[in-house]
Amino acid sequence: MGSFLRKGDVIYADRGLYRHYGIYNNAGSVIHFSPDKGAEINPENAYIRETTLAEFLKGGEPRVDKTVRAVFPPDEVVRRAQCLAGSSRGDYNFVFYNCEHFTHWCATGELESKQVKKGAIIAGAIAVTTVAAVVVGKAIADKGKKDKGEST
């Protein structure tokens, strides 16, 4: 499992509704931003830690995020991740600082989460569609009243 992984890779495990990200270390471990086992429900328990690949995957398959263009060499990506291990307890924020933000920072120096951007685009599209439906619905109702001779 994971024999194709290389030190410094930004990897993820698909969790259904989201992807969980980490930095692979050649030692068969992953540095990632997550809570301790059993405390997953409360994001305040999340911190940057190094675990086994199996614990990171939780039965899933490892995937390399090939869209991340690391600006640091693999040893530096891992060093950046390891220097933060044990930190950020209570700093987890789904929108502003999650596991994907952490891994992108390690590899590129930038805080970025494509999942959050995609979610914002979807939320914006839903909001626009909802407003449009309300406006169209009101226009249809007003036209119906006008056709019946009612005042609006």
N, CA, C and O atoms as a GROMACS GRO file, in nm:
protein
  608
    1MET      N    1   0.085  -0.119   0.000
    1MET     CA    2   0.000   0.000   0.000
    1MET      C    3   0.088   0.124   0.000
    1MET      O    4   0.174   0.141   0.087
    2GLY      N    5   0.067   0.210  -0.097
    2GLY     CA    6   0.138   0.337  -0.098
    2GLY      C    7   0.281   0.330  -0.146
    2GLY      O    8   0.358   0.422  -0.121
    3SER      N    9   0.320   0.220  -0.217
    3SER     CA   10   0.459   0.209  -0.261
    3SER      C   11   0.496   0.314  -0.365
    3SER      O   12   0.615   0.338  -0.389
    4PHE      N   13   0.398   0.378  -0.426
    4PHE     CA   14   0.421   0.483  -0.525
    4PHE      C   15   0.442   0.619  -0.459
    4PHE      O   16   0.480   0.715  -0.526
    5LEU      N   17   0.419   0.628  -0.329
    5LEU     CA   18   0.432   0.756  -0.259
    5LEU      C   19   0.578   0.792  -0.241
    5LEU      O   20   0.663   0.706  -0.219
    6ARG      N   21   0.605   0.923  -0.252
    6ARG     CA   22   0.741   0.972  -0.233
    6ARG      C   23   0.744   1.076  -0.121
    6ARG      O   24   0.645   1.145  -0.096
    7LYS      N   25   0.856   1.084  -0.057
    7LYS     CA   26   0.875   1.181   0.052
    7LYS      C   27   0.838   1.320   0.002
    7LYS      O   28   0.882   1.363  -0.104
    8GLY      N   29   0.756   1.391   0.083
    8GLY     CA   30   0.716   1.526   0.050
    8GLY      C   31   0.591   1.537  -0.035
    8GLY      O   32   0.544   1.647  -0.063
    9ASP      N   33   0.535   1.422  -0.077
    9ASP     CA   34   0.411   1.426  -0.154
    9ASP      C   35   0.297   1.483  -0.071
    9ASP      O   36   0.284   1.452   0.048
   10VAL      N   37   0.214   1.566  -0.133
   10VAL     CA   38   0.088   1.608  -0.073
   10VAL      C   39  -0.011   1.497  -0.110
   10VAL      O   40  -0.044   1.477  -0.227
   11ILE      N   41  -0.058   1.426  -0.007
   11ILE     CA   42  -0.148   1.314  -0.033
   11ILE      C   43  -0.284   1.341   0.032
   11ILE      O   44  -0.299   1.430   0.115
   12TYR      N   45  -0.381   1.262  -0.010
   12TYR     CA   46  -0.513   1.272   0.052
   12TYR      C   47  -0.580   1.136   0.054
   12TYR      O   48  -0.544   1.045  -0.020
   13ALA      N   49  -0.679   1.127   0.142
   13ALA     CA   50  -0.766   1.011   0.149
   13ALA      C   51  -0.908   1.063   0.130
   13ALA      O   52  -0.949   1.159   0.196
   14ASP      N   53  -0.981   1.001   0.041
   14ASP     CA   54  -1.119   1.042   0.015
   14ASP      C   55  -1.206   0.996   0.131
   14ASP      O   56  -1.208   0.878   0.164
   15ARG      N   57  -1.277   1.090   0.194
   15ARG     CA   58  -1.365   1.059   0.306
   15ARG      C   59  -1.513   1.071   0.267
   15ARG      O   60  -1.600   1.080   0.354
   16GLY      N   61  -1.540   1.070   0.138
   16GLY     CA   62  -1.679   1.080   0.092
   16GLY      C   63  -1.716   1.224   0.061
   16GLY      O   64  -1.714   1.266  -0.054
   17LEU      N   65  -1.750   1.300   0.164
   17LEU     CA   66  -1.788   1.440   0.145
   17LEU      C   67  -1.669   1.534   0.132
   17LEU      O   68  -1.684   1.647   0.087
   18TYR      N   69  -1.552   1.487   0.172
   18TYR     CA   70  -1.434   1.572   0.166
   18TYR      C   71  -1.310   1.485   0.151
   18TYR      O   72  -1.317   1.362   0.161
   19ARG      N   73  -1.198   1.549   0.126
   19ARG     CA   74  -1.067   1.483   0.121
   19ARG      C   75  -0.988   1.525   0.244
   19ARG      O   76  -0.989   1.642   0.283
   20HIS      N   77  -0.919   1.428   0.305
   20HIS     CA   78  -0.831   1.459   0.417
   20HIS      C   79  -0.688   1.457   0.365
   20HIS      O   80  -0.644   1.360   0.305
   21TYR      N   81  -0.615   1.568   0.390
   21TYR     CA   82  -0.482   1.588   0.334
   21TYR      C   83  -0.371   1.570   0.437
   21TYR      O   84  -0.390   1.592   0.556
   22GLY      N   85  -0.254   1.530   0.386
   22GLY     CA   86  -0.134   1.519   0.469
   22GLY      C   87  -0.009   1.524   0.384
   22GLY      O   88  -0.016   1.524   0.261
   23ILE      N   89   0.105   1.528   0.450
   23ILE     CA   90   0.236   1.526   0.385
   23ILE      C   91   0.298   1.389   0.413
   23ILE      O   92   0.314   1.351   0.528
   24TYR      N   93   0.334   1.317   0.307
   24TYR     CA   94   0.393   1.185   0.323
   24TYR      C   95   0.540   1.196   0.358
   24TYR      O   96   0.613   1.276   0.301
   25ASN      N   97   0.582   1.114   0.454
   25ASN     CA   98   0.722   1.104   0.493
   25ASN      C   99   0.771   0.965   0.453
   25ASN      O  100   0.698   0.867   0.472
   26ASN      N  101   0.890   0.955   0.399
   26ASN     CA  102   0.943   0.826   0.356
   26ASN      C  103   0.939   0.718   0.463
   26ASN      O  104   0.941   0.600   0.431
   27ALA      N  105   0.932   0.757   0.586
   27ALA     CA  106   0.933   0.660   0.696
   27ALA      C  107   0.799   0.587   0.706
   27ALA      O  108   0.776   0.513   0.801
   28GLY      N  109   0.709   0.606   0.609
   28GLY     CA  110   0.579   0.541   0.612
   28GLY      C  111   0.482   0.613   0.703
   28GLY      O  112   0.382   0.556   0.747
   29SER      N  113   0.512   0.738   0.731
   29SER     CA  114   0.424   0.817   0.816
   29SER      C  115   0.371   0.937   0.739
   29SER      O  116   0.421   0.971   0.632
   30VAL      N  117   0.269   0.999   0.796
   30VAL     CA  118   0.206   1.116   0.735
   30VAL      C  119   0.191   1.223   0.841
   30VAL      O  120   0.150   1.195   0.954
   31ILE      N  121   0.225   1.346   0.806
   31ILE     CA  122   0.205   1.460   0.895
   31ILE      C  123   0.077   1.528   0.847
   31ILE      O  124   0.066   1.567   0.730
   32HIS      N  125  -0.019   1.540   0.937
   32HIS     CA  126  -0.148   1.596   0.897
   32HIS      C  127  -0.212   1.669   1.013
   32HIS      O  128  -0.170   1.656   1.128
   33PHE      N  129  -0.315   1.745   0.982
   33PHE     CA  130  -0.387   1.829   1.078
   33PHE      C  131  -0.518   1.758   1.110
   33PHE      O  132  -0.611   1.761   1.030
   34SER      N  133  -0.523   1.695   1.226
   34SER     CA  134  -0.643   1.620   1.263
   34SER      C  135  -0.650   1.602   1.414
   34SER      O  136  -0.550   1.620   1.483
   35PRO      N  137  -0.767   1.566   1.464
   35PRO     CA  138  -0.780   1.538   1.607
   35PRO      C  139  -0.730   1.397   1.640
   35PRO      O  140  -0.712   1.314   1.551
   36ASP      N  141  -0.709   1.373   1.767
   36ASP     CA  142  -0.674   1.238   1.812
   36ASP      C  143  -0.788   1.143   1.781
   36ASP      O  144  -0.904   1.184   1.770
   37LYS      N  145  -0.754   1.017   1.768
   37LYS     CA  146  -0.854   0.914   1.745
   37LYS      C  147  -0.957   0.918   1.858
   37LYS      O  148  -0.921   0.921   1.976
   38GLY      N  149  -1.084   0.917   1.821
   38GLY     CA  150  -1.191   0.921   1.919
   38GLY      C  151  -1.240   1.062   1.948
   38GLY      O  152  -1.345   1.080   2.011
   39ALA      N  153  -1.165   1.164   1.903
   39ALA     CA  154  -1.204   1.303   1.928
   39ALA      C  155  -1.235   1.374   1.797
   39ALA      O  156  -1.232   1.497   1.790
   40GLU      N  157  -1.266   1.296   1.692
   40GLU     CA  158  -1.284   1.352   1.558
   40GLU      C  159  -1.397   1.453   1.546
   40GLU      O  160  -1.392   1.540   1.459
   41ILE      N  161  -1.498   1.443   1.630
   41ILE     CA  162  -1.616   1.527   1.616
   41ILE      C  163  -1.587   1.673   1.649
   41ILE      O  164  -1.647   1.762   1.589
   42ASN      N  165  -1.498   1.699   1.741
   42ASN     CA  166  -1.470   1.835   1.786
   42ASN      C  167  -1.343   1.889   1.720
   42ASN      O  168  -1.234   1.843   1.754
   43PRO      N  169  -1.355   1.986   1.627
   43PRO     CA  170  -1.236   2.037   1.560
   43PRO      C  171  -1.139   2.109   1.655
   43PRO      O  172  -1.022   2.129   1.620
   44GLU      N  173  -1.186   2.147   1.773
   44GLU     CA  174  -1.095   2.211   1.869
   44GLU      C  175  -0.987   2.114   1.916
   44GLU      O  176  -0.885   2.156   1.971
   45ASN      N  177  -1.009   1.984   1.896
   45ASN     CA  178  -0.910   1.883   1.934
   45ASN      C  179  -0.805   1.859   1.826
   45ASN      O  180  -0.712   1.782   1.846
   46ALA      N  181  -0.820   1.924   1.711
   46ALA     CA  182  -0.728   1.902   1.599
   46ALA      C  183  -0.595   1.972   1.623
   46ALA      O  184  -0.589   2.081   1.678
   47TYR      N  185  -0.490   1.906   1.580
   47TYR     CA  186  -0.356   1.964   1.582
   47TYR      C  187  -0.273   1.894   1.476
   47TYR      O  188  -0.315   1.792   1.421
   48ILE      N  189  -0.157   1.948   1.448
   48ILE     CA  190  -0.070   1.890   1.346
   48ILE      C  191   0.010   1.779   1.413
   48ILE      O  192   0.077   1.800   1.514
   49ARG      N  193   0.001   1.659   1.354
   49ARG     CA  194   0.066   1.543   1.415
   49ARG      C  195   0.114   1.447   1.309
   49ARG      O  196   0.070   1.451   1.194
   50GLU      N  197   0.205   1.360   1.349
   50GLU     CA  198   0.259   1.258   1.259
   50GLU      C  199   0.205   1.123   1.303
   50GLU      O  200   0.218   1.084   1.419
   51THR      N  201   0.143   1.052   1.208
   51THR     CA  202   0.086   0.921   1.236
   51THR      C  203   0.131   0.822   1.129
   51THR      O  204   0.199   0.859   1.034
   52THR      N  205   0.092   0.698   1.146
   52THR     CA  206   0.120   0.599   1.042
   52THR      C  207   0.032   0.628   0.921
   52THR      O  208  -0.071   0.694   0.931
   53LEU      N  209   0.076   0.578   0.808
   53LEU     CA  210  -0.004   0.593   0.686
   53LEU      C  211  -0.140   0.526   0.704
   53LEU      O  212  -0.242   0.581   0.662
   54ALA      N  213  -0.143   0.410   0.767
   54ALA     CA  214  -0.270   0.338   0.788
   54ALA      C  215  -0.366   0.420   0.873
   54ALA      O  216  -0.486   0.426   0.843
   55GLU      N  217  -0.316   0.484   0.979
   55GLU     CA  218  -0.404   0.566   1.063
   55GLU      C  219  -0.457   0.686   0.985
   55GLU      O  220  -0.573   0.723   0.999
   56PHE      N  221  -0.371   0.746   0.903
   56PHE     CA  222  -0.413   0.858   0.820
   56PHE      C  223  -0.524   0.815   0.722
   56PHE      O  224  -0.622   0.887   0.705
   57LEU      N  225  -0.506   0.700   0.660
   57LEU     CA  226  -0.599   0.655   0.556
   57LEU      C  227  -0.733   0.606   0.610
   57LEU      O  228  -0.835   0.617   0.542
   58LYS      N  229  -0.734   0.551   0.731
   58LYS     CA  230  -0.857   0.496   0.791
   58LYS      C  231  -0.929   0.403   0.695
   58LYS      O  232  -1.051   0.412   0.678
   59GLY      N  233  -0.854   0.315   0.631
   59GLY     CA  234  -0.912   0.217   0.540
   59GLY      C  235  -0.926   0.265   0.397
   59GLY      O  236  -0.963   0.187   0.309
   60GLY      N  237  -0.896   0.391   0.372
   60GLY     CA  238  -0.906   0.445   0.236
   60GLY      C  239  -0.780   0.418   0.156
   60GLY      O  240  -0.686   0.354   0.204
   61GLU      N  241  -0.780   0.465   0.035
   61GLU     CA  242  -0.665   0.451  -0.055
   61GLU      C  243  -0.588   0.582  -0.061
   61GLU      O  244  -0.648   0.689  -0.067
   62PRO      N  245  -0.455   0.573  -0.060
   62PRO     CA  246  -0.377   0.698  -0.071
   62PRO      C  247  -0.379   0.751  -0.213
   62PRO      O  248  -0.370   0.676  -0.310
   63ARG      N  249  -0.391   0.883  -0.223
   63ARG     CA  250  -0.387   0.951  -0.353
   63ARG      C  251  -0.290   1.068  -0.342
   63ARG      O  252  -0.282   1.135  -0.238
   64VAL      N  253  -0.216   1.091  -0.449
   64VAL     CA  254  -0.125   1.207  -0.454
   64VAL      C  255  -0.200   1.320  -0.523
   64VAL      O  256  -0.259   1.300  -0.629
   65ASP      N  257  -0.199   1.438  -0.462
   65ASP     CA  258  -0.261   1.555  -0.525
   65ASP      C  259  -0.164   1.610  -0.627
   65ASP      O  260  -0.071   1.684  -0.593
   66LYS      N  261  -0.185   1.574  -0.752
   66LYS     CA  262  -0.094   1.614  -0.859
   66LYS      C  263  -0.114   1.759  -0.902
   66LYS      O  264  -0.038   1.809  -0.986
   67THR      N  265  -0.214   1.826  -0.847
   67THR     CA  266  -0.236   1.967  -0.882
   67THR      C  267  -0.147   2.060  -0.799
   67THR      O  268  -0.130   2.177  -0.834
   68VAL      N  269  -0.091   2.009  -0.690
   68VAL     CA  270  -0.004   2.092  -0.606
   68VAL      C  271   0.134   2.098  -0.668
   68VAL      O  272   0.197   1.995  -0.692
   69ARG      N  273   0.180   2.218  -0.693
   69ARG     CA  274   0.314   2.239  -0.751
   69ARG      C  275   0.406   2.289  -0.640
   69ARG      O  276   0.413   2.408  -0.612
   70ALA      N  277   0.478   2.194  -0.579
   70ALA     CA  278   0.567   2.230  -0.467
   70ALA      C  279   0.678   2.323  -0.516
   70ALA      O  280   0.736   2.302  -0.622
   71VAL      N  281   0.705   2.424  -0.436
   71VAL     CA  282   0.816   2.514  -0.467
   71VAL      C  283   0.938   2.479  -0.382
   71VAL      O  284   1.046   2.535  -0.401
   72PHE      N  285   0.920   2.388  -0.288
   72PHE     CA  286   1.028   2.343  -0.201
   72PHE      C  287   1.064   2.199  -0.236
   72PHE      O  288   0.978   2.123  -0.280
   73PRO      N  289   1.192   2.160  -0.217
   73PRO     CA  290   1.228   2.021  -0.239
   73PRO      C  291   1.161   1.931  -0.135
   73PRO      O  292   1.123   1.980  -0.028
   74PRO      N  293   1.147   1.802  -0.164
   74PRO     CA  294   1.076   1.711  -0.073
   74PRO      C  295   1.124   1.714   0.072
   74PRO      O  296   1.041   1.713   0.164
   75ASP      N  297   1.254   1.718   0.094
   75ASP     CA  298   1.305   1.722   0.233
   75ASP      C  299   1.257   1.847   0.305
   75ASP      O  300   1.226   1.842   0.424
   76GLU      N  301   1.251   1.959   0.234
   76GLU     CA  302   1.205   2.084   0.295
   76GLU      C  303   1.055   2.081   0.322
   76GLU      O  304   1.009   2.133   0.424
   77VAL      N  305   0.978   2.021   0.233
   77VAL     CA  306   0.833   2.008   0.254
   77VAL      C  307   0.809   1.930   0.383
   77VAL      O  308   0.728   1.970   0.466
   78VAL      N  309   0.880   1.818   0.399
   78VAL     CA  310   0.864   1.736   0.521
   78VAL      C  311   0.914   1.813   0.643
   78VAL      O  312   0.850   1.809   0.748
   79ARG      N  313   1.026   1.882   0.631
   79ARG     CA  314   1.079   1.960   0.744
   79ARG      C  315   0.978   2.066   0.788
   79ARG      O  316   0.957   2.085   0.908
   80ARG      N  317   0.917   2.136   0.692
   80ARG     CA  318   0.817   2.238   0.724
   80ARG      C  319   0.699   2.175   0.799
   80ARG      O  320   0.648   2.233   0.895
   81ALA      N  321   0.657   2.058   0.754
   81ALA     CA  322   0.546   1.989   0.820
   81ALA      C  323   0.586   1.944   0.961
   81ALA      O  324   0.512   1.964   1.057
   82GLN      N  325   0.704   1.883   0.973
   82GLN     CA  326   0.748   1.832   1.103
   82GLN      C  327   0.773   1.943   1.204
   82GLN      O  328   0.753   1.924   1.324
   83CYS      N  329   0.816   2.060   1.156
   83CYS     CA  330   0.843   2.169   1.251
   83CYS      C  331   0.713   2.221   1.312
   83CYS      O  332   0.717   2.286   1.417
   84LEU      N  333   0.600   2.193   1.250
   84LEU     CA  334   0.471   2.235   1.305
   84LEU      C  335   0.401   2.123   1.384
   84LEU      O  336   0.298   2.146   1.447
   85ALA      N  337   0.458   2.003   1.381
   85ALA     CA  338   0.396   1.890   1.452
   85ALA      C  339   0.381   1.925   1.600
   85ALA      O  340   0.474   1.975   1.664
   86GLY      N  341   0.263   1.897   1.652
   86GLY     CA  342   0.232   1.926   1.791
   86GLY      C  343   0.170   2.064   1.811
   86GLY      O  344   0.124   2.096   1.920
   87SER      N  345   0.170   2.145   1.706
   87SER     CA  346   0.117   2.281   1.718
   87SER      C  347  -0.022   2.294   1.660
   87SER      O  348  -0.079   2.198   1.608
   88SER      N  349  -0.076   2.412   1.672
   88SER     CA  350  -0.205   2.453   1.614
   88SER      C  351  -0.325   2.391   1.682
   88SER      O  352  -0.434   2.393   1.626
   89ARG      N  353  -0.309   2.336   1.802
   89ARG     CA  354  -0.425   2.282   1.873
   89ARG      C  355  -0.526   2.395   1.895
   89ARG      O  356  -0.494   2.500   1.951
   90GLY      N  357  -0.648   2.371   1.850
   90GLY     CA  358  -0.754   2.471   1.864
   90GLY      C  359  -0.758   2.573   1.752
   90GLY      O  360  -0.849   2.656   1.748
   91ASP      N  361  -0.661   2.569   1.661
   91ASP     CA  362  -0.657   2.666   1.551
   91ASP      C  363  -0.729   2.618   1.427
   91ASP      O  364  -0.743   2.694   1.330
   92TYR      N  365  -0.775   2.493   1.426
   92TYR     CA  366  -0.842   2.438   1.308
   92TYR      C  367  -0.966   2.521   1.276
   92TYR      O  368  -1.045   2.556   1.363
   93ASN      N  369  -0.981   2.552   1.148
   93ASN     CA  370  -1.098   2.624   1.100
   93ASN      C  371  -1.130   2.570   0.962
   93ASN      O  372  -1.045   2.577   0.872
   94PHE      N  373  -1.248   2.517   0.943
   94PHE     CA  374  -1.286   2.455   0.818
   94PHE      C  375  -1.262   2.547   0.698
   94PHE      O  376  -1.217   2.501   0.593
   95VAL      N  377  -1.290   2.675   0.712
   95VAL     CA  378  -1.280   2.769   0.601
   95VAL      C  379  -1.141   2.831   0.588
   95VAL      O  380  -1.092   2.847   0.476
   96PHE      N  381  -1.076   2.865   0.699
   96PHE     CA  382  -0.952   2.942   0.693
   96PHE      C  383  -0.824   2.865   0.722
   96PHE      O  384  -0.717   2.908   0.681
   97TYR      N  385  -0.832   2.752   0.792
   97TYR     CA  386  -0.710   2.676   0.824
   97TYR      C  387  -0.745   2.531   0.854
   97TYR      O  388  -0.769   2.493   0.968
   98ASN      N  389  -0.747   2.451   0.747
   98ASN     CA  390  -0.778   2.310   0.762
   98ASN      C  391  -0.660   2.225   0.714
   98ASN      O  392  -0.552   2.279   0.686
   99CYS      N  393  -0.679   2.095   0.704
   99CYS     CA  394  -0.570   2.005   0.666
   99CYS      C  395  -0.516   2.036   0.526
   99CYS      O  396  -0.396   2.022   0.502
  100GLU      N  397  -0.601   2.079   0.436
  100GLU     CA  398  -0.556   2.113   0.301
  100GLU      C  399  -0.475   2.242   0.301
  100GLU      O  400  -0.373   2.251   0.233
  101HIS      N  401  -0.520   2.343   0.376
  101HIS     CA  402  -0.441   2.466   0.389
  101HIS      C  403  -0.300   2.432   0.440
  101HIS      O  404  -0.201   2.482   0.386
  102PHE      N  405  -0.293   2.349   0.543
  102PHE     CA  406  -0.164   2.311   0.604
  102PHE      C  407  -0.072   2.246   0.501
  102PHE      O  408   0.044   2.286   0.489
  103THR      N  409  -0.122   2.147   0.426
  103THR     CA  410  -0.034   2.077   0.331
  103THR      C  411   0.010   2.167   0.217
  103THR      O  412   0.124   2.160   0.173
  104HIS      N  413  -0.081   2.253   0.170
  104HIS     CA  414  -0.042   2.345   0.062
  104HIS      C  415   0.064   2.442   0.112
  104HIS      O  416   0.156   2.477   0.037
  105TRP      N  417   0.054   2.487   0.237
  105TRP     CA  418   0.156   2.576   0.291
  105TRP      C  419   0.291   2.505   0.298
  105TRP      O  420   0.394   2.564   0.264
  106CYS      N  421   0.291   2.381   0.341
  106CYS     CA  422   0.417   2.306   0.351
  106CYS      C  423   0.485   2.295   0.215
  106CYS      O  424   0.608   2.306   0.206
  107ALA      N  425   0.408   2.273   0.109
  107ALA     CA  426   0.463   2.252  -0.024
  107ALA      C  427   0.488   2.380  -0.103
  107ALA      O  428   0.580   2.387  -0.184
  108THR      N  429   0.405   2.482  -0.079
  108THR     CA  430   0.411   2.601  -0.165
  108THR      C  431   0.435   2.733  -0.091
  108THR      O  432   0.470   2.833  -0.153
  109GLY      N  433   0.415   2.733   0.040
  109GLY     CA  434   0.424   2.858   0.116
  109GLY      C  435   0.295   2.938   0.114
  109GLY      O  436   0.288   3.046   0.173
  110GLU      N  437   0.193   2.886   0.048
  110GLU     CA  438   0.063   2.954   0.036
  110GLU      C  439  -0.044   2.875   0.112
  110GLU      O  440  -0.046   2.752   0.107
  111LEU      N  441  -0.132   2.946   0.182
  111LEU     CA  442  -0.247   2.881   0.245
  111LEU      C  443  -0.359   2.874   0.141
  111LEU      O  444  -0.412   2.977   0.099
  112GLU      N  445  -0.394   2.752   0.101
  112GLU     CA  446  -0.496   2.736  -0.001
  112GLU      C  447  -0.574   2.608   0.024
  112GLU      O  448  -0.518   2.506   0.066
  113SER      N  449  -0.703   2.614  -0.002
  113SER     CA  450  -0.788   2.495   0.003
  113SER      C  451  -0.882   2.497  -0.116
  113SER      O  452  -0.976   2.577  -0.121
  114LYS      N  453  -0.857   2.410  -0.211
  114LYS     CA  454  -0.944   2.402  -0.328
  114LYS      C  455  -1.083   2.355  -0.289
  114LYS      O  456  -1.182   2.393  -0.352
  115GLN      N  457  -1.091   2.271  -0.186
  115GLN     CA  458  -1.222   2.224  -0.140
  115GLN      C  459  -1.307   2.342  -0.090
  115GLN      O  460  -1.427   2.349  -0.118
  116VAL      N  461  -1.245   2.433  -0.016
  116VAL     CA  462  -1.318   2.550   0.036
  116VAL      C  463  -1.359   2.640  -0.080
  116VAL      O  464  -1.472   2.688  -0.084
  117LYS      N  465  -1.268   2.662  -0.176
  117LYS     CA  466  -1.302   2.746  -0.292
  117LYS      C  467  -1.418   2.684  -0.369
  117LYS      O  468  -1.510   2.755  -0.408
  118LYS      N  469  -1.413   2.554  -0.390
  118LYS     CA  470  -1.520   2.486  -0.463
  118LYS      C  471  -1.652   2.498  -0.386
  118LYS      O  472  -1.757   2.523  -0.446
  119GLY      N  473  -1.646   2.481  -0.256
  119GLY     CA  474  -1.767   2.495  -0.173
  119GLY      C  475  -1.824   2.634  -0.180
  119GLY      O  476  -1.946   2.652  -0.182
  120ALA      N  477  -1.737   2.736  -0.182
  120ALA     CA  478  -1.784   2.875  -0.190
  120ALA      C  479  -1.851   2.901  -0.324
  120ALA      O  480  -1.952   2.971  -0.330
  121ILE      N  481  -1.796   2.846  -0.430
  121ILE     CA  482  -1.856   2.863  -0.563
  121ILE      C  483  -1.994   2.797  -0.567
  121ILE      O  484  -2.089   2.854  -0.619
  122ILE      N  485  -2.003   2.676  -0.512
  122ILE     CA  486  -2.131   2.605  -0.509
  122ILE      C  487  -2.232   2.682  -0.425
  122ILE      O  488  -2.347   2.698  -0.466
  123ALA      N  489  -2.190   2.730  -0.307
  123ALA     CA  490  -2.280   2.806  -0.220
  123ALA      C  491  -2.327   2.934  -0.290
  123ALA      O  492  -2.444   2.971  -0.280
  124GLY      N  493  -2.236   3.000  -0.361
  124GLY     CA  494  -2.274   3.120  -0.435
  124GLY      C  495  -2.373   3.091  -0.546
  124GLY      O  496  -2.468   3.166  -0.567
  125ALA      N  497  -2.352   2.981  -0.616
  125ALA     CA  498  -2.445   2.942  -0.722
  125ALA      C  499  -2.582   2.910  -0.665
  125ALA      O  500  -2.684   2.947  -0.724
  126ILE      N  501  -2.586   2.842  -0.552
  126ILE     CA  502  -2.714   2.810  -0.488
  126ILE      C  503  -2.784   2.939  -0.446
  126ILE      O  504  -2.905   2.952  -0.466
  127ALA      N  505  -2.710   3.034  -0.389
  127ALA     CA  506  -2.770   3.160  -0.346
  127ALA      C  507  -2.828   3.237  -0.465
  127ALA      O  508  -2.940   3.288  -0.458
  128VAL      N  509  -2.752   3.244  -0.575
  128VAL     CA  510  -2.800   3.316  -0.694
  128VAL      C  511  -2.924   3.247  -0.750
  128VAL      O  512  -3.020   3.314  -0.788
  129THR      N  513  -2.922   3.115  -0.756
  129THR     CA  514  -3.036   3.040  -0.807
  129THR      C  515  -3.159   3.060  -0.720
  129THR      O  516  -3.270   3.075  -0.770
  130THR      N  517  -3.139   3.062  -0.589
  130THR     CA  518  -3.250   3.083  -0.496
  130THR      C  519  -3.311   3.221  -0.514
  130THR      O  520  -3.433   3.235  -0.522
  131VAL      N  521  -3.227   3.323  -0.522
  131VAL     CA  522  -3.277   3.460  -0.541
  131VAL      C  523  -3.350   3.470  -0.674
  131VAL      O  524  -3.457   3.531  -0.682
  132ALA      N  525  -3.294   3.411  -0.779
  132ALA     CA  526  -3.359   3.415  -0.911
  132ALA      C  527  -3.495   3.346  -0.906
  132ALA      O  528  -3.592   3.395  -0.965
  133ALA      N  529  -3.504   3.234  -0.836
  133ALA     CA  530  -3.631   3.161  -0.826
  133ALA      C  531  -3.735   3.246  -0.752
  133ALA      O  532  -3.852   3.246  -0.790
  134VAL      N  533  -3.694   3.317  -0.648
  134VAL     CA  534  -3.787   3.402  -0.573
  134VAL      C  535  -3.835   3.517  -0.661
  134VAL      O  536  -3.954   3.548  -0.663
  135VAL      N  537  -3.744   3.580  -0.735
  135VAL     CA  538  -3.780   3.692  -0.822
  135VAL      C  539  -3.876   3.645  -0.932
  135VAL      O  540  -3.977   3.709  -0.958
  136VAL      N  541  -3.843   3.533  -0.996
  136VAL     CA  542  -3.930   3.480  -1.101
  136VAL      C  543  -4.065   3.441  -1.043
  136VAL      O  544  -4.169   3.470  -1.103
  137GLY      N  545  -4.064   3.376  -0.928
  137GLY     CA  546  -4.190   3.337  -0.863
  137GLY      C  547  -4.278   3.457  -0.834
  137GLY      O  548  -4.399   3.453  -0.856
  138LYS      N  549  -4.217   3.565  -0.783
  138LYS     CA  550  -4.293   3.687  -0.754
  138LYS      C  551  -4.348   3.747  -0.883
  138LYS      O  552  -4.462   3.792  -0.886
  139ALA      N  553  -4.267   3.750  -0.989
  139ALA     CA  554  -4.311   3.805  -1.116
  139ALA      C  555  -4.429   3.726  -1.172
  139ALA      O  556  -4.524   3.785  -1.224
  140ILE      N  557  -4.424   3.596  -1.162
  140ILE     CA  558  -4.535   3.511  -1.209
  140ILE      C  559  -4.660   3.537  -1.126
  140ILE      O  560  -4.770   3.549  -1.180
  141ALA      N  561  -4.643   3.546  -0.994
  141ALA     CA  562  -4.758   3.573  -0.906
  141ALA      C  563  -4.818   3.710  -0.937
  141ALA      O  564  -4.940   3.724  -0.944
  142ASP      N  565  -4.731   3.812  -0.955
  142ASP     CA  566  -4.780   3.946  -0.987
  142ASP      C  567  -4.853   3.948  -1.121
  142ASP      O  568  -4.956   4.014  -1.135
  143LYS      N  569  -4.801   3.875  -1.220
  143LYS     CA  570  -4.866   3.869  -1.352
  143LYS      C  571  -5.002   3.801  -1.339
  143LYS      O  572  -5.099   3.844  -1.402
  144GLY      N  573  -5.008   3.696  -1.260
  144GLY     CA  574  -5.136   3.626  -1.238
  144GLY      C  575  -5.238   3.719  -1.175
  144GLY      O  576  -5.355   3.718  -1.215
  145LYS      N  577  -5.197   3.798  -1.078
  145LYS     CA  578  -5.289   3.894  -1.014
  145LYS      C  579  -5.333   3.999  -1.114
  145LYS      O  580  -5.450   4.036  -1.117
  146LYS      N  581  -5.239   4.047  -1.198
  146LYS     CA  582  -5.270   4.151  -1.296
  146LYS      C  583  -5.370   4.098  -1.399
  146LYS      O  584  -5.464   4.166  -1.437
  147ASP      N  585  -5.347   3.972  -1.443
  147ASP     CA  586  -5.438   3.911  -1.541
  147ASP      C  587  -5.578   3.895  -1.485
  147ASP      O  588  -5.675   3.899  -1.560
  148LYS      N  589  -5.590   3.877  -1.352
  148LYS     CA  590  -5.721   3.863  -1.288
  148LYS      C  591  -5.780   3.999  -1.249
  148LYS      O  592  -5.890   4.008  -1.196
  149GLY      N  593  -5.704   4.106  -1.275
  149GLY     CA  594  -5.752   4.240  -1.243
  149GLY      C  595  -5.728   4.280  -1.099
  149GLY      O  596  -5.784   4.379  -1.052
  150GLU      N  597  -5.645   4.203  -1.028
  150GLU     CA  598  -5.614   4.239  -0.887
  150GLU      C  599  -5.501   4.339  -0.886
  150GLU      O  600  -5.421   4.343  -0.979
  151SER      N  601  -5.494   4.419  -0.782
  151SER     CA  602  -5.383   4.513  -0.770
  151SER      C  603  -5.267   4.443  -0.699
  151SER      O  604  -5.288   4.354  -0.617
  152THR      N  605  -5.143   4.485  -0.733
  152THR     CA  606  -5.025   4.424  -0.672
  152THR      C  607  -4.970   4.505  -0.560
  152THR      O  608  -4.870   4.466  -0.500
   0.00000   0.00000   0.00000
